[in-house]
Amino acid sequence: MDTENGQKMNLCLTCRRRLLTCVCQYLRPFETKSRFVILMHPMEFKKEKVGTGRFSHLILKNSEIIVDVGFDENTRFLEVIKDENYQTVILYPGDETIDLSKAESSIKLGSKPLQFLVIDGTWPCAKKMMKLTTKLHRLPRVSFDTLRISEFQVKHQPLPGCLSTVESLHQVLLDLNKLGKEETHGFEENLMEVFRKTVQQQIELAQDPSRQGYRKKPFKLSSDRKIAKKWDHRLLFFRESAE
């Protein structure tokens, strides 16, 4: 977004990324029957790097972002969950969820269009948001079963199958199409196209030694880094299946 204010701040006022890495030209917004409400942690909202929740919202026309930590007293959140035009569910794995990857889930989801509440924050922040927002606890949970590995090469994921916000939304749309709940005709691929573009930008910038503030140690992809011991007690959403 080329505005006078944006130029002064060196920031695109639409995607909120620096002008050097603005992704607006790659966005191909499209409509969905389902509605996606992204519950974004304030720390995530301030990010100027990848920010997958923000550009997911810009691509999904039937979506919005609500920023908070605990949403029980958030006016807009309360309006959203009372909307009777949709069946509201939360995208959050657990022991008792509706698995979108299974054909029989179509019956469980009912006939109304779906409204997905999607928590967007780091793993620890997401856990806190879920804990503080008690009104989420009573909502039906949906999840998906996938073998895909996150392409978020600049960020650690605790386990295979743990995906970023945009990758999760992409998988949801793929599954909804199979269930006959969506007809997005491949437009959902723009989510991954923009995601891959932003990740590649971050890798190139991180590897450029001529940039001010270049890191002391060479940049490593997430696949080349050791997983910190902290993940032993931060497996917040997923656990390996018992065999």
N, C-alpha and C positions, 0 to 999 in steps of 0.2 A: 504494500500500500504506500504510494508515493505522495505523502502530504508534507506540508511544511513542518508540522509538529513532529511527524515521524522522522523526518530527516534530522531535526535538531536532536532528537533522542537516539538517533541511529536505530530506531525500532519500528517495525511494521505494526500499525495499530489494529490490524485485522488478525494475523496469526500470532502476533506478539513475539515474533522472533526478530533477531537483528536483521537489518536490511540485506546484509551479506548472505544470510541463509534463509531469507523469506521463501515460503513454499506456496504462496497464493497462486502463482501461475500454474501449479500442478494440481490444484484442487478441482475436482469434478463433482460438485454436489448433486445428490440424487434423493428422491423421495422413497420412503419406506412405509409400509402399513403399520409396523411397530414403531413405538416411540421410545427414545433412549434418553434418560435423564442421568447425567453424569454428576455424581456427588463428589466434588473435588476438594481435596484438602488445601488450605491456604498456601502451604509451602509448594504444592504442585502448581498452583495458579501462578505463582511468581516465577516459575522456571522459564528461561528463555532458550533452552537448548532443544531437546526433542519435543517434550510436551505433547504426548500422543493423545491425551484426552481432548486437548484444545482443538487440534486439527481434525480429530474424529468428529467433533461437533460441527465444524465448518463444512465437512463433507456430508454428514447426515442431516438433511433438511429438517426432519422430524425429530429434533433433539434440542436439549438445552443443558446448560451447566449451572449448578448451584454450588456456591462455595461456602464451606463451613467445616467445623470439626464434629460437633454434636448438632443434629438436625431436628431434634424433638420440638424445639421452639422456633424453628425457621419458618417464617410465614409462607414462603413460596413452596417449600418442601411439603408443608401440611396441605396446601392447595393441590399439589400434584398427587399425593396418595389418596385424596378424596375424589379424584376424577373418575366418575362412573362410566365414562366412555371407553375406558381401557381396563383390562385385567392387569393389575400391578404385581410384578414379581421382582425379586432381587437376584442379580447375577452374583452368586456367592456359593462356592462349593461347600458341601457338608455331608453328613451321613444320610440325611433325608432330603433329597433334592429331586426335581424333575430333570431327567437327563435328556437334553435336546438332541443328543446323537442317537436316541432310540425311537423307532417308528411309533411305538405305542404312546409316546409322550403327546402326540397330537390330540388324543382324546382328553388327556389330563389338563391340557391348556385351555380347553373351552373354545367358545366361538368368538368372543370379543377380541379386538386387536390387543396386542400385548404392550405393556409399558414396562421397560426394563430400567431398574435402578442399578447404576453401575458405580461402584466405589473406585475413585481414582486417587491414588497416593502410594507412597512407599509401603512395603509390607507392614512395618510397625505402625505407620500412620493409619493404614486401612483397618488394622485390628482395633485401634483406639476409636476410630470413627464408628465401627460396628458396635463396639461395647457401649459407647455413649448414646447412640441413637436407638433407644429401646423400641421405637415404633417400627424399626426394621425387623426386629426379632420375630414378629408375628406374621410377617409376609411370607408367601410361598417362595421357596428358593429354587432357582434353576442353575444347572451347570452343564458341562459337556465333557465327553470322553474323547480325548484326542492324543495321538502319538507325536504330534508336531512339536518341534523344538523351537523355542523363542529365537527370533532373528535379532533381538535387541543386543547386538554385539558389544555395546559400550556399557552395558549394565548387567550385573549379576542377577540370575534367577535362582531361587533356592533348590528347585527340582525340575527335571524334565516335565513338561506339561504346564508349568507356570508361565503364563503369557502376559505381555503388557496389555494395557487397556485397549489399544487399537487392534492388536492381534486377537484378543478375546471377542471384540465386537465383530471382527471379520469372521471368526469361527461361528459365532452365533448366527450371523446372516446366512452362512453356508448351510448350517443345520436347519434353519427356518425355511430355506428354499426347499430342502429335501422333504420337510414335513408338510409342504404346501401352504405354509403360513406367510411366505414372502415370494415375490417375483421380481427380483432385482436385476435379472438379466446380465449378470456379470459386472454391474456397476460397482459392486462391493470391492472389486479388485483395486479400485483407486485408493482405498484405505491402506493397502499394503504397498502400493506404488509410492505414495507419499512417505510412508513410514521408512521404506528402504532408502529413499532419497535423503531423508533427514539423518538416518543412522550413518550413511556414507559420508555426509557432510561433516558430522562430528568426528568420524575417524580421520578424515583428511585434515581437519583443523588440529586435532590432537597430535597428529604425526608431523606437523609443520614446525620445525625448530626455529623458523624465522619469526613466529608470532610472539608478541609480548607475553610474558608470564609462562613461557613454555615449561613444562614439567621437568623436574630434575631427573627423573627416571624415564626411560623410553616407554611410550604408550603400549599397552598390551590389550588385546581383545579379551572379552570375558572368558572365552574358551581357553585362553592361555594363562588365566589367573587361578590361583588357589582359592577355594571357597573357604571363607573365614569360619572359625569354630562357632561364631555366634549363630550361624544358621542351624546348629544343632537344637537350639531352643527357640528358633523363629520360624519353624515350619507351621505357618499360621493357618493356611487354607487346605493344603494338600498333605496326604500321607501316602506312603507306598502301600499298595494293596497286599493283603495277606494272601499267601499262596497255599 
